[in-house]
Amino acid sequence: MTKTVEFARMNGLGNMILVVDMRGRADAVTPAAAIALNADPATRFDQIMAIHDPRVDGTDAFIDILNCDGTRAQACGNGTRCVVQALASETGRKAFTFQTVAGILNAVEHEDGTISVDMGKPVFEWNRIPLAEEFYDTSRIELQIGPIDDPILHSPAAMSMGNPHAIFWVDRDPMTFDLDRFGPLLENHPMFPEKANITLAQVTSPTSMTTRTWERGAGLTLACGSAACSAGVSGARTGRTGRKVEITVASSPNRGKLTIEWREDDHVVMTGPAEWEWSGTLDPVTGAFRRDDDAGAAAL
Ligand SMILES: N[C@H](CCC[C@H](N)C(=O)O)C(=O)O
């Protein structure tokens, strides 16, 4: 087994992704390697998407997801689009099926370069999100931040896309909130036994939203795909929007948008861009890396 593997630094609407090629190996990217890679400004990232050999028939790969703090995540929408782009560039194929901890994901790269991922079905049951308290209706749970008689944020929609999310509705630009201050408080709130990704969502029309997310295990990120899925579903679930919305991520307003459709068959389809930045090789045990010299190398 070689010491190093190939990787590509990519992004999905600014969500910083390392796509790591672990195919043919029996080991996995270690949390220590993730922490070391995140500590270097050149490879600082939000999530690692490690591509492993398929483990079940009918899938092209198993995708192992690590946050920059070394914890593992069950889902990563922006990262999945980056994996599709990397594999489409390598193989010439356009459609892929991946196994993740959250389940089986089907994805396709369109002629215009955007990528659609069927992120599966949303989960609303309190004990599967999970929440620490029983809520019959998790579309509006009792949780707030700020003065009891004038909370800054309150009554979020809670759900899971394989990973836990809380969506707080705001009536002004999400960038005007101190999410860096109260994100960690909410991420680690006792209400969320497995922590949670925290999103501020401003509904701008029945078919559009602007979101900003404090991610579990990663902090403030420029974009979060599974959070966009959760915001889109929660908008429809609470009657604020239709079942198909266009989402602008507040931190990256000029990088493009995500389209989220909560189909009538209960599947959530996310469509958006992915961008390759540069490639290199890395040691999945220690996180030591080397950037390829030639710019424009293949994505992986
Ligand atoms: N940025 C990712 C979300 C990673 C989720 C991770 N923060 C967790 O659930 O622990 C996305 O585009 O969906």
The ligand as a Gaussian input file, in Angstrom:
#p B3LYP/6-31G(d) Opt

LIG

0 1
 N      -20.880000      21.276000       4.461000
 C      -21.659000      20.052000       4.380000
 C      -22.300000      19.678000       5.682000
 C      -21.378000      18.911000       6.515000
 C      -22.127000      18.472000       7.719000
 C      -21.236000      18.388000       8.922000
 N      -20.925000      19.722000       9.406000
 C      -21.922000      17.602000      10.019000
 O      -23.111000      17.311000       9.878000
 O      -21.248000      17.300000      10.986000
 C      -22.716000      20.125000       3.292000
 O      -22.462000      20.795000       2.283000
 O      -23.767000      19.477000       3.450000

